[in-house]
Every structure is written in C-alpha cells, then in structure tokens.
Amino acid sequence: MDRFAVPVVNGVLPRPDGGEVRGMFMDPYAARVVHKVGASGEVFLVPYSPGEDRLYPVGVVALLQEAWMQPVFLRDPAENTPVRKVVALFARVVGQGRFRAATFWRQGYFLMAGKLEPVDVAALRANGYPVLDGAGWQPMGGQTLTKGAGDVQVTVQGFEFQGGQEVSLSGNVGGLISPERAHTVEHGLVRALNQYCFCTPRVLAAAVAQEGLELQMSLQMGFQLRRPEIFGMTQTGACGNPLSNLAYFYLAQELIERLQEGEPFGRSLEAARNLTLSRLVEDLELTDRAPFRVPRALKHGMFHDDTPLGMAVLKRVLARFPATPWG
C-alpha cells in the first residue's frame, strides 16, 4: 500500500497498537497533507534525521482523528525577537501499526511512501534479530550501574506520550561487554531511539560510533579551548561521569573563590577554568601529552569505551532488553 508521508524530526510517533498523540505542526507541508487526507485518513509518520539528511524507512501508519487551527505565541530566543501570535495546525493521530517503506517519491507537492510492509517486532526478535521500539515514548537519558563484570545494568529512562507516565527500558549486559562499553551503548540507545524511534543492531552501531566521536570532540575542544564545562556534551545531552561531574564542581568552586576575593568576573572565570583543568589532570591521573590525553580521559575519566562492537555482539546486547517499556 502507498500513503502520504509526513517526516518527523523530534522522534514523536504514536504507539503502533492504537496509541494516541496530540501535537502541533508548524511545517506548512504537514498542513497540506492533513488538508489533503482529511479526517479519518491515514498518513505514514516517518523519522527524519537532519544530521544525515535522510528518511528512516521504518515508521508508523497513523489515523488522523481530528485537526484544528489554534493561535499560539512564539518567540525565537536566539534572534531576540518579540513574542508574535500565529495560527498553528494541531492534530490528533492514532497509531495503526509499524510499517517499512520500500521507496519514497514525489507526487506534486506531496511526498509519498510506497510499498509499505508491516513490521512485526516480536517476529523479528523471535527470528534472532532483536530490535527496540521507541514509538509512544520519549527517551530522556539513561544510566549504567556496574556491580561487577557479570552484572552491568543499562537503563534508558523517559516518559510516555499518552498519560505522561515515566517509563524505562533496562537490560543487564554483564558478561557481554565491559562497563565502559556499556556506558557508551547507553548513550547510543538514547540517541538511536530519539532519532529513529527504532533501534536495530546496525542503527545502534552507528549511534555508538557517533556518540563516541562527539564525546571525543567535547574532550578535544575542552582541552584545546580551556573550557572544561563542555566535557561530556553531545547531541543527546550531558553525560554524567566522574570527569564531567568534577569539572562542573571544581569550576563552580574555583569561580566562587575568585569572586569572593574581589577579582572581576571575566578574570575569575578564566582562572577558574585553568585551575579546574589542572585539578582534573592531577586527581584523575590524566596525561598532558596531547596524543594520549583524549583517549585516556574518555576511558578513565568518563568511563567510556567507543571501540566498535561486532554485529553478533550488538544482537546479543539488544536481546537483553525488552522490545518496549511496556512488555
């Protein structure tokens, strides 16, 4: 079957089994699709990755229950523009199932998804291809709790769209991967589920690689620019780890001390940053030698290991998690 496709950039998809989502559509294209389809029509909500500039073919077919126009007030803080009143399109959609599009094409002003085939998550997992479904909930972060080499619990935390209750997805990956690798996998899961609302071994491999790269960049730029406050900052948010936590604590402590001594804010901040970096290098036994500084800070300061994992290992890792927070 073919359906009108609506790209989704914020990772918000309704649960495929009748889940409901209400939201605002600011894109004029979405308004055209809603007007074209009308009430009780179906659309294919498909994740779009701005960073990769591509559509991920696995999405959710949703039934358009109702749509209405409503005034909202907008302001762009980055541009420091005044608040302005606009009329935006709101809609309520209900999930009708998981589907995969074989192709996309243009039909006039519209994007079409063709040859949609149902995606049976349970069947995929039963056949040895474990996947996680991110539809119906929004991952907000995670944690990795290590009690031993054989007991490493990875948890992704978030909330469900319908009802707003807190939900989580947990798996014990002890014995499969090291705690440092598990911490990076945690970040990869949050990234993959937010970006695509679906996580396969291949998607997880790409997400882990990108997360490791961004963590390394935060360290590289933090050391190079003398800005410890950016340690651990990636597209998915701030990473909780000893290096980042100490950086925030030391920076605040040193800044307050300088200000209390009567030094100007700018000079106090620069001094606090330099002292923070020196304390981090000494307390965490990091090295000042540039070629080894970032890898050591990543593994021993942040407890991350971004060494690539094979598909066989990633499949076993994902198999340790339930497909959704509800089952």
Secondary structure, 3 states (H helix, E strand, C coil): CCEEEEEECCCCCCCCCCCEEEEEECCHHHHHHHHHHCCCCEEEEEEEECCCCEECCEEEEEEEEEEEEEEEEECCCCCCCCCEEEEEEEEEEEEEEEEECCEEEEECCEEEEECCEECCHHHHHHCCCCCEECCCEEEEEEEEEEEECCEEEEEEEEEECCCCCEEEEEEECCCCCCHHHHHHHHHHHHHHHHHHCEECHHHHHHHHHHHHHHHHHHHHHHHHCCCHHHCCEECCEECCCHHHHHHHHHHHHHHHHHHHCCCCHHHHHHHHHHHHHHHHHHHCCCCCCHHHHHHHHHHHHCCCCCCCCCHHHHHHHHHCCCCCCCC
